[in-house]
Amino acid sequence: MTTRIERRFAALKAEGRAALVTFTMSGDPDYATSLALAKALPKAGADLIELGMPFTDPMADGVAIQAAGLRALKGGQTLIKTLAMVREFRQDNDDTPIVLMGYYNPIYIYGVDKFLVDAKAAGVDGLIVVDLPPEEDVELCLPALKAGLNFIRLATPTTDDRRLPAVLNNTSGFVYYVSIAGITGSAAPDAGKVSAAVERIKRHTELPVAVGFGVRNAESARAIAAGADGVVVGSALIDVLRANLDAEGRPGPNMVKAVTALVADIAEGVRSARAL
């Protein structure tokens, strides 16, 4: 049985265009606003949604996403509430794929078997767990696949051809190519180098390749979408969200509208890429 992720990428391939994948932190700046934003993202042009699972030690994240996670934790967000958010999202939307992205510790504390049952029941489609290497597949990857969830792995500019088969083994749904060596929210990627990297990865797998890190506007999204199956945008959205917080960290009245306006602009860039 195919997952929502697999069906969505297949449909977009038939359309001849790349996917727009958006990342926001669940519970940032509070549960209600985060849920409202998630519900608004598909209408703005998001094809897949990544929801961050806030964690106290987000070592792979840049400043913007670290701050988003801390705001969420301060607001009381937990893994239980993140799954509740997915359940509420699914009341109105049964089509848009949802991927939970974060670190293994909260899942381990929750209990792997219980988490997978609850995540599947809530409507989660896939997981990205950045601190579990392929050598640890027995911990979460293999149980997740058995539970019917896609397990999405990261490849980076330093993942050479000797390492790539191990990274791709047991990966499903799509491959997330990190276009820049470093943390999230850093410099803009080189579209030519990204396209060459995507081609190299595709020599090892038939999975779609989505590219993230450094995409901040329609122009950069268009350039990346021309050579990839998906474009991931996260830090740029979180920067807009942060800009719409008041002095006490509360959401301003136009926060969701401001974030979705940027999503709509980037979606237009992604959709126009294959028409060039």
Secondary structure, DSSP 4 states (H G I P E B T S, - for coil): ---HHHHHHHHHHHHT-PEEEEEEETTSS-HHHHHHHHHHHHHHT-SEEEEE---S--TT--HHHHHHHHHHHHTT--HHHHHHHHHHHHTT-SSS-EEEEE-HHHHHHH-HHHHHHHHHHHT--EEEETT--GGGTTTTHHHHHHTT-EE--EE-TT--TTTHHHHHTT--S-EEEE-SSSSTT-SPP-HHHHHHHHHHHHTT--S-EEEESS--SHHHHHHHHTTSSEEEE-HHHHHHHHHTB-TTSPBPTTHHHHHHHHHHHHHHHHHHGGG-
